[in-house]
Every structure is written in C-alpha cells, then in structure tokens.
Amino acid sequence: MTGPAAEQSPRAESPSGGGPEPLPINRTWLETLGVVVAGAAILAVATGAGTLVGDALDWYADIGTARAHAPGALQAYITLRLAVFLAAFQLSTLVLTFAVARLFRGDRVAFMALRRPSGGLREVARYAGLLIAMAVIYASVVLLKDRNALVGDVQLFADMLHSDTWWMIVLVATIGAPVAEETVFRGLMYGVLRESPVGVFGAAAITALFWATVHAQYSVYGILGIGLIGLYLAWVREQTGSLLTPMVCHAIYNGAIVLAMLLLPEHLVRLS
C-alpha cells in the first residue's frame, strides 16, 4: 500500500501472511493536548534561543555605543541580526522537535512522514506550481483591495534584500524556514493530531492556525494568507504521504518571494 493510507503507522505482518498491514495508532486526548503544548513550548524555547544569540551578537558588535556608521552599514547589521536570530530559532526548533517526538508513541518515520513522496519529483513540482499560482491570485486580490497592506508585509523584507548581508536572509528564508517550520508543524504536530480524535481536518486547521500566529507581525491579509497556505501544505502532506513535499513547496514559495523582491523595481515595494 502506498500514499497517505500507508503512513498512518508502522507496518507489521498480517496474521494471514498476506504481507504487511498498517497498524492504526489511536492517539488519546491527552496526547492531542500534549502535542499542542509541546509545539508551543518548542517555539517559545527556540524564540528564547534566537533572542539570546541576537543579544550576544549585539554585545560582540558593541552596537549600543553611539558612533557614526558608513552608508548602508546599519541596514546590513539589522539584516545580519535578524538572520542570526532566525538561524538560531530554526536550528533550535529542529533539534527540539526531534527530541520531543520521542515522547509520542509510534515510529517517528511513520507519523512524521519522513519518507520520499509517493509520486516522485514530478508530483512535488506539480504541488509547488499550484501553490505559486494560488499565491499569485491571492496577492493580486489583496493588491486590488489594499495595496498598502500587501506592500507593508514585504517592505522590510525587500529593504533587507538590498543590504550587503542580503544573502543570509535568503538562506534562512529558503532553507532554514521550510525545514524547521515544516518539521514542527506538518511533521510532529500534524503527524500526531491526524491520528487523534480531531482527525485529518482538525489537524490541518489547528496546525494552520498555530502557524499563522507565528507570523502575527503581518497584516490581516498576510496572516489569512499564511493560514490558507498552512491548510494547503497539510493537504499536500496527506496526498503525497511525505513531509518532503510541503518542505519543497514552502522553499519554492519563499524563493519566489525573494526573487520577486530582488527583481521588482524598488518603487513598487514602497508604501504610497
């Protein structure tokens, strides 16, 4: 058996000798609550780790001392500091997620879908292309309704991509964020919740809402868009039986935003 049905649990030989059969794992309400609390704790500790590393960088750079800065140096440092914070946050999230996953019953490879997608690279590309198409449509609607909201969501990011340390933001956005965020949200949390009383739809909704709150710095349109993408990525994981597919989709989506910010004329990403 392949696809989503095969990822519900570890496999064992059936009594009839007809080959491996999936063993259903029934999560309790305690485990349901536990994985939500664990996800919140992972993000809180990872945020603390990122803050500590950022503060250490400030101390090392003696950023509190008033002095003149070369043109562009301050923006380059702000970009560097954010990249360092995000890198520490992402690394901590990844390590903590795999550590916490050991607390839940079952094979982590199974319930976190740590396997190749059933349809191969062609299927991954199809889902990534569909995500980009839907994102373009959504952004176009927001642009027509409230241009300042859309531009406000990307302006800081666009400014950083024009600093001397832009490449660090590219790395954490296109590699670090997809790997860390998908591992905790669509890997650990969704993997446990889909086997719990809330089911697949509840798991998708809870993880999408949770993921959207992590991006609360965006406008209402931005947060709504993040939530919709979270639902889509959960559906993609369910369809392909692999965490790798939403990771790649996430990476391509972030990469498309980076590319757009680098190529678009600067006046288009400025508030009117």
N, C-alpha and C positions, 0 to 999 in steps of 0.2 A: 504494500500500500504506500502511495506517495502523496505529497501535498499536505495540506493543513491537518487532515484527519490523522496523519501518521505522527504528528508532533505532540499529541496530547500526553504521551507518557513514554517511559522506557518500554522496550518490547521484550516479550518472552515467548517461549514455545507454547503453542496451544496444546491442550490435552489430547486432541485427536492427531497430533503430529503433522498437522497441515501447514506448519510454518509459523512464524512469529505473529502474534496478535497484540494490538495495543492494550496496555493495562490502564484503565481510567484512574486518574488521581482526583479524588474529591476533596477539594480544599474546604476547610471549616470557616465559619465567620470570624473566628479568632485569627486565622491566617490571612483572611481578607483584610481585616483591620490592621493586622501586623505588617503587611507589605506596604500599606499606605503610610503608616507611621515610619516604617523603615525608609521609604523613599524620601519623606520629609526630613528625616534625620540625616540621610546621606547628603542631601542638598544643603542642609544647614552646616554640617561639618565641612563640606567642600567649600562653601562660601567663606567660612572662617579661615580655612587654609589659604584660599586665594587672597583674603584680606591681609593675613599675616605676611605672606610673600610680598604683596604690594607695599606694605608698610616698611618691610626690610629694604626693598628697593629704594624707597624714599629716603630712608636713613643713609644708605650707601651713597646715594647721589647727592645727599645733603640738600634736598630740594627745598627745605624750609628756610634756607639762607637767602636773603634778598640780594639779588645781583642781576646784572644785565645778561640777556640771552641773545645769542645770534639769531637772525631771522629764521623762523621755522623750527628752532630748537625746542621751544616749549611744546609745540604741537607734536613733534617727534617723541618727546618724553611722555606726553599724555597717551599717545598711541602705544608706546612701549609698555607703560604701566598697565594699561588695560589688557594688552596681550599677555603679559606676565600673570596678571590676576586670572585671566581666563584659562591659561595653560595649567596653572596650579589647581584651579577649580575642576577642570576637566580630568586631569590625572587623578586627583583625589576621588572624584566621582567614580571613575573606572575601577580603581582599586577597592574602594568601599563596596561597590555594587557586587563584585565577585566574592568579596568576603561575606557580605550579608546573605548572598544567595545560598550559602552553605547551611543557613539556618532553616531553610524550607525543604520539605520532603521532596524527593524525586531527583532525577538526573538533571543537572543544570543544562547539559547539552540539549535535552529534550524540552524542558519547559521554557528555556530562554531562546530556543530555536537557533542554536549556534551551529548552523549547518549551511551548506550551499543551497541556493534556491532551486526549487524543483524544475523550473523552466529554463535555467541557464542564463547567460548574459543577455540573450535576445529579450527574454521576458523582463529582466531588470531594466533594460533600456526602454522598453515599452512603458513600464510604470513610471520611470523617471520623466519620459517625454510627456506623459499625461499630466503629471504634477506641474511641469513647467507651463503647459498650455492652460491649465486651470488657474495657475498663479497669475499669468498674464491677463486673463479675463477678469479675475478678481481685482487686480491692480488697476485695470482700465476703468472698472466701475467706480472704485474709490477715487480715482483721479478726476472723474467727471463730477462726482458728488462733493468731494472735499480735497482739493489738491494739496492744501497746506498740511492736512493730516498725513497724507502719503509722503510728502517731502520731509515733514518733520520726523517721520520714522526712519528715514535713511540719511538725513543730512549729516549727523555726527559721524556715521559710518563712512559717508562719502568724504568728509574732511580728513579722516584718518588715512584713507587710502591715497591721499595726496601728500602725506608726510613722508619723511625719509625712512621711517620704520614700518611702512605700509605692508611689507611682505610678512611681518609677524602676525598681523591681523588676518591676512589671507590664510595662513597656516592654521590658526586656531578656529577660523570660521569654516574652512572647507575640509579639515581633517579632524581636529580635536572635538568640535561641537557634534558632528554627526556620530562619531564613535562613542563618545561619553554619554550624550543625551539619549541616543537610541538604546544603548545598553541598559540604562536605568529605567527608561520609560517603556519602550516597546520590548525590552528584554525581560528584566526582572519583574517590574510591576505588572505589565500586561500578561506576561507568562504565568504569573500566579493568579491574577484576577480572572483570566479567562477560564480557569479551572475551578473557580469559586462560585458561590451562589449567584453572583452578579452576572455571570456568563460573558460571552464574547462582546455583546453590545454594551453592557455595563463597563466592562474592562476598557473598551475603546473610549467611552465617554469620560471615565474617571481619569485615565492617563492623558487624554487630550486636554481636559480642564486643568489638570495638575501642570502639564507642560506649558499651557498658556499663562498660568500665574507666574511662572519663572520669567516670562517676558513682559511683565506688567509695566515696564518703562515705555511701552509703545502706546499709540493711540487706541481708542476703542476699536477702530477698523483693523489696526495691526494685531491686537490681541485676538479678535474674532478670526482673522486670517490664520494666525498660529494655531488656534483651536481646530479649525477646519482641516489644516494640514495634519494635525495630530490624529484626527479621525481617519484621514486618508492613509497615513502611514501604518496605523493599526490594521486597516483593511488589507493593505499590501502585505504585511507580515502574515496575515491569516491566509491570503490567497496563495502565497509562494512558500509558506512553511519555513521561512528563513528570516532571521534578523538582518542578514546582509543586505537584503533588498531595500528596506527602509533606510538603512545606513547610506547606501549608494544614492538613493533618491534624495535624501537630506543633503548629502555632499554636493550633488549636482545642482540642487536648488540654491544652496548658499553660494556655490561657484558662479551661477548665473547672475545672482545679485551683485557679487564682486565685479564680474565682467561688465555689467551694465553701469556700475558706478565709475569704473575706470574709463569707459568709452563714451558715456554721455557727456555732452557739453556741461560745464560747471553751472551755468545759469539755470539749467533745468532741475537741479537738485538744491535750489535755494528757495527759501520761503519768500513769497511775494509780499 
